[in-house]
Amino acid sequence: MPCYTISLPSLDCYEGAIAQFVQLLETLSGEQAQHATHGEIEALVQQGGMKLLCEMVQSHLEQRAREEPRYASVIGADGYPRTHHRAGCTRLLETRFGEVTV
């Protein structure tokens, strides 16, 4: 991936991750969790934590996409200029935390 500077993350970029974190906290402080075993709590944290981490990666990638520099043209490896840009193209990417869209 090419390197370029992105702005410091603002909380609005990570709304999905914050919502996932709040949901995990609510689950852990809820009535059902109060009666769960140690192993059940670990499973809840593992499952919710993986969703949270996946959402954080997704949020970061979305911020990078919004701030990615756009150039009038780019020279390809074959020496020819590429002057068009396809907007809205996405693909799925499997991360160690789950699937994200790039």
C-alpha positions as CSV (number, residue, x, y, z in Angstrom):
1,M,0.0,0.0,0.0
2,P,1.4,3.4,-0.9
3,C,2.2,5.6,2.1
4,Y,0.6,9.1,2.5
5,T,-0.3,11.1,5.5
6,I,-3.8,11.0,6.8
7,S,-5.2,13.4,9.4
8,L,-5.4,12.4,13.0
9,P,-8.5,10.3,13.5
10,S,-11.6,12.1,14.7
11,L,-14.2,10.3,16.6
12,D,-16.7,10.6,13.8
13,C,-14.5,8.4,11.7
14,Y,-14.8,5.6,14.3
15,E,-18.5,5.8,15.1
16,G,-19.0,2.1,14.2
17,A,-16.1,1.0,16.4
18,I,-17.4,3.2,19.3
19,A,-20.9,1.7,18.9
20,Q,-19.4,-1.8,18.9
21,F,-17.4,-1.0,22.1
22,V,-20.5,0.4,23.8
23,Q,-22.4,-2.7,22.9
24,L,-19.7,-4.9,24.4
25,L,-19.7,-2.9,27.6
26,E,-23.5,-3.1,27.8
27,T,-23.4,-6.9,27.3
28,L,-20.8,-7.3,30.0
29,S,-22.7,-5.1,32.5
30,G,-26.1,-6.7,31.6
31,E,-28.1,-9.1,33.7
32,Q,-27.2,-12.2,31.7
33,A,-23.4,-11.5,32.1
34,Q,-23.8,-11.2,35.9
35,H,-24.8,-14.9,36.1
36,A,-22.3,-16.1,33.5
37,T,-19.3,-18.3,34.3
38,H,-15.7,-17.1,33.8
39,G,-15.4,-19.1,30.6
40,E,-18.7,-17.6,29.2
41,I,-17.5,-14.1,30.0
42,E,-14.2,-14.8,28.2
43,A,-16.1,-16.1,25.2
44,L,-18.3,-12.9,25.1
45,V,-15.2,-10.7,25.3
46,Q,-13.4,-12.7,22.6
47,Q,-16.4,-12.6,20.2
48,G,-17.2,-8.9,20.9
49,G,-13.6,-7.9,20.9
50,M,-13.0,-9.4,17.5
51,K,-16.0,-7.5,16.1
52,L,-14.6,-4.4,17.7
53,L,-11.1,-4.9,16.2
54,C,-12.6,-5.6,12.8
55,E,-14.7,-2.4,13.0
56,M,-11.6,-0.4,13.9
57,V,-9.7,-1.7,10.9
58,Q,-12.8,-0.9,8.7
59,S,-13.0,2.6,10.1
60,H,-9.3,3.2,9.5
61,L,-9.5,2.0,5.9
62,E,-12.5,4.2,5.2
63,Q,-10.7,7.2,6.6
64,R,-7.7,6.4,4.3
65,A,-9.9,6.0,1.3
66,R,-11.6,9.4,2.0
67,E,-8.2,11.1,2.3
68,E,-6.3,9.3,-0.4
69,P,-4.8,11.8,-2.8
70,R,-6.3,12.0,-6.3
71,Y,-3.9,12.8,-9.2
72,A,-4.8,14.1,-12.7
73,S,-2.8,11.2,-14.1
74,V,-0.5,8.4,-13.1
75,I,2.2,6.8,-15.2
76,G,1.8,3.0,-15.4
77,A,4.7,0.5,-15.3
78,D,4.4,0.3,-19.1
79,G,5.1,4.1,-19.4
80,Y,1.6,5.1,-20.5
81,P,-0.4,7.6,-18.5
82,R,-3.6,6.5,-16.7
83,T,-6.0,9.5,-16.7
84,H,-9.3,8.0,-15.4
85,H,-10.5,7.1,-12.0
86,R,-13.2,4.5,-11.2
87,A,-15.2,5.7,-8.3
88,G,-17.1,3.4,-6.0
89,C,-15.1,0.3,-6.7
90,T,-14.9,-2.0,-3.6
91,R,-13.7,-5.5,-2.8
92,L,-13.7,-7.7,0.3
93,L,-10.5,-8.2,2.3
94,E,-10.1,-10.9,4.9
95,T,-8.2,-9.6,7.9
96,R,-7.2,-11.5,11.0
97,F,-10.2,-9.9,12.8
98,G,-12.8,-10.6,10.1
99,E,-13.8,-9.4,6.7
100,V,-13.7,-5.7,5.7
101,T,-14.5,-3.7,2.6
102,V,-11.8,-1.7,0.8
